[in-house]
Amino acid sequence: MRPTERPWSRHYHRAAFLLVAALAVTITLNPGSDRAGSATLLIAQGRMKRAGLAAFNARDAQKTGRYSYERDNPTFDAASLRALKADRKAYAYFEALPPGVKRVVTHWITSARREDTRTRRLAHLIERSRAGKRIDLLRPVSRD
């Protein structure tokens, strides 16, 4: 064992994968990327272990791709975009935001399951953008 290596570090990644597999949440990875966790690449190369293959086959497809970094760039639906564009000052401020902030805020709004939640979040975005303020991503609905 190397001096900087912890006794548990060799087994950490295996335990983390098994925990994720037990929850049946599969992270979508780009096959062919240099990320070693790409299950389809490991299966194609014959490097997937029996336990990993069983966990991969038992995954729930409904739970795959639910995290924001696993999805393509989120976009507003036509009605939401129309509502945002109706307020020129808010729309100009939103368009001036960095792409990463726009992507996270758009995901925050579009990922709501209920329509009234999406509407409330969009109204909050318009209100904050009109005032020239960003939405605090850690506490998005807190007031100044």
Beta strands, then each sheet from edge to edge (+ up, - down):
end
